[in-house]
Structures are given as C-alpha cells and as structure tokens.
Amino acid sequence: MSRSSHDEQLDRLTGVLATMSRAAAAAIRAASTGLFDVDRAAAEAVVRGDAVLNRLRDDVEATIPELLVRQQPVASDLRLVLCAIRIAADLERMGDLAVHIAKVVLMRHPVTVVPSPAVGVLTELAVAAARIADKTSLVLATRDQVDAMQLGLDDDEVDAAQARLLAMLVSSWPYGIESAIDLALVGRYYERYADHAVNVARQVVYLVTGTIRL
C-alpha cells in the first residue's frame, strides 16, 4: 500500500467515526421523541437504525488490520488506530443505549413512560444528552481540546439530573414500582450515554496530545 493510499484509508476511518457520531446523536433524539411524545414510530426507527451503527463499527474494525500490516505506521497513525477502535466501541454503545430507551417506550406503548412529575427532570436529561452528542461530533471534527474537556462539565449536569430523578423516585413515588423501575432505567441509560460521549472526548485528547487529560 502506498503512503497516499494509506492516508486515504486513515481519512476514511475518520469519516466513518464522524458518521457514527451523527448516527448516535440522531438515535438519542429519536429515542427522546418516542419517550416524550409516546411515538411508537420514532422508537421503532431507533431500534431499526441500530444496525447501521453496528455495521459501521464492524467497518472500522475490519479496516484496522490492513492499516497496521500493509504500511509502516508512524506514532500518530498508531494513536489514530487505537483511538478509532475505542471511539467506535463507545459510539456503538451510545446507539445501544438509545435503543434501550426506545424499547422501554415500545414495551409500555400506548401508555406514557413519563408521568407529569418526572417530565421536567427527564427533559433535562434528554436535552443534555443531545447537546453532549452534538459536542462529541464537533470534537471529532475539530479535535479541539477545550471543547473536549468541556464535555466533562456537561456530563456533571447529567449526573446531577439523574440524582434528582432517583431522589424523586424513592420519595413516595405515587405511580407504582413498575413506573419507578422504568424511569430509573431510562435515567441510567441517558447517564451512560453521556459517559460514553465523554470517553470519546478523552480519546480525542489522547489522539492530539498523546496524554489522557480529561
């Protein structure tokens, strides 16, 4: 493989990660639409669309051996390859977590999963997760360390909202144990989604600097 072909494959690898990031962001937004609007079609679209993220992750993993074997990689190339494997895994897992939210919606449909007292805090979680997803896509495109580190602060917001949700659920929740379990799970899925986005940012910082700083 010529160096130019090698560079083209590296660029393609970066492009696949960008596509995965956009797909993960779209998935969490559609899952939230399903959740708040009791929208079965939106939830079903999230479940169907997960195959795209799985396929793209497989594409990343299939590209790696050829990049390593057929061209002598320099240190920056090795970092990109290592980060790509980890980033693809995190983005694929973000898609899975959106699917988990969608499946809760489908399991309870046509009954809403979110009773009125929980709408505010769940909305905070959904909005924060979508914002974090967008920032993740931006960080992958720009490799800006400041934006990457900002994601850690956004994640703190998600953690705080989830803590408020859990406090609400254990404080004389009037909608029953089944509802409390559903909401606790949904909150956890949003929280884990944000955690994986932060992991992506950590990998971008490592890619740029060779050091994990986040």
N, C-alpha and C positions, 0 to 999 in steps of 0.2 A: 504494500500500500504506500503510495506517495504521501509526502507530507501534506500536500494540498488536499488530497482525499481524506487524510486523517483529520485535518482541520474541519473539513465539511461534515464529517461524522460527529465531531465534537459540537459543532454548531447545531446539527440536527438533534443531538442529545439534549442540548439546552432548550431547543424549541419544543421537544416533547414534554419536558418538565413544565414549560410555560403553559402548554395546552392542558396538562394535568391540573395545574393550579387553577386555571379558569374553570375547568370542569368541576373541581371540588367546590369552588365558590358558588357556581350555579346550583350545585346539588344542595348546599345548605340553605340557599334562598328558597328553592323549590320545596324543600322539606318544611321550612318555616311557613310557607304559604299553605301547605297542606295542613299544618298544625293549627294555625290561627283561623283559617277560612273553612276548616273541615272539608278540604278539597281533595277528594279521592284521586282525581286525575293527576294532580300535581304530585301526590305521594307516589302513585304508581309510576310516574315518569322518573322519579328519583331511583326507584328500585330497578327499573329497566336500564337507566343510564349508567348504573354502576359497572356494567360490563365494559364500558368504554375506558374507565379508569383502570380496570384490571388488565385490559388489553394493552394499554399504554405502559403500564408498569412492566408487563412481560416484554414489551418492545425495548424498554430501557435495559432490562437485564440481559436480553439477547444481544444487544449491541456491545456490551462491556467486554466480553472475551476477545472479540475481533480487535477492539481498540487496544487492548493490552498485548495481544500476541503478535499482531501484524505490523506494529510500529513501536519503535523505542520511545516510550512516553517520557516527557520531562516532568519535573516535580509538580508544576502547575496542572499538567494533564492528569497526573495521578490523583491530585486533590479533587479535580472535577469529577473523575470517575467514581471515587469513593463517595463524594457528596451526592452525586447523581443517584447512586444506589439507595442511600439513606433518604434523600428527599423524595424519591419515587415511592418508597415504602410509606413515608409519612402522608404524602398526598393521597395515596390509595386508601390509607386508613381513614383519612378525613372523609373520603367518599363513603366508606363503610359506615361511619358514624351518622352521616346524613341519612343513609338507608335505614339505620336503626330507628331514627326519629320517624321516618316515613312509615315504617312498619307498625309503630305504635299507633299512628294515625289510622292506618288501614285496619288494624285489629279492633279499634273502637268505633270506626265509622258505622253509622252516621252521627254518633254521639261525639261531642267535642271532648278532647283530652284536657282542655284548659278551662276550668271554671273561672268565673269572673274575678275572684280574689287573686288569682295567680297570673292574670293577663299581664299586669304591669311588669313583674319581675321576669316572666318568660320572654316578654318583648325585649327587655334589656339584654337578656342572654342572646336572643336571635339577632338583634341589631349588632351587638358587639362581635358575635361570631362572623357575621357577614363582613363587617368592617375589617376584622383581622384577616379574613380570606382575601379581601381586596389588597390589603397591605402586603400580604405574602406574595401575591402576584407581582406587585410593584417591586418588592425587594429582589425577587428572582430576575426581573428585567434590568434593574439598575445596579444591583449589588451594592446598594448604599448601606454602610454600616450603621449610620444614625437611625435610618428607618428600621433596620433590622432590630436594633436594640429597643426601639420604641414599642415593638410588639410585646416585649416583656411587661410593659406598663399596661397595655391593653388587656393582656392576659390576667393581670391582677384585678381588673374590672370584672372580668368574667367570674373569677374565683369569688369575689365579693357578692355578686348577684346570686351565684349558686348557693352560697352560705345563707343568704336571706331566704331563698326558696326553701331550703331544708329546715330553717327555723320556723317558717310558716307551716310546713307540713307536720312538724312534731308538736305544734301548739294548737291542740283541739281542732284539727282539720275536720270540717263537717261533711266532707264528701266521700268518706269511707277509705278503707285501707287500699283498695284497688286503685282508686284515683291517686292516692298519695304515692303508691309504688310507681305508677305511670309517670307522674311528674318528677319524682326523684330520678328515675332513669333518664328522662328527657333532659333534665338539668345536667346530669352526668355526661350525657352524650355531647351537649354543647361545650361543656368544660373540657372534655378530652379532645374535641375538635380543635379548640383553641390551643391546647397543649401541643398538638402535633404541628400546628402552624408555627408556633414558637420554635419547635425543633427544626423546621425548615429554615427559619431565620438564623438559628445557630450554625447550621451547615453553610449558609451563605457567608457568614462572618468567617468561618474557618476557611472557606474557599478563597476568600480575598486575602486573609491575613496569615493563614496557617495556624491560627490560635482560636480556641473557643473562648469568647469573651462575654457571652450572654447567658 
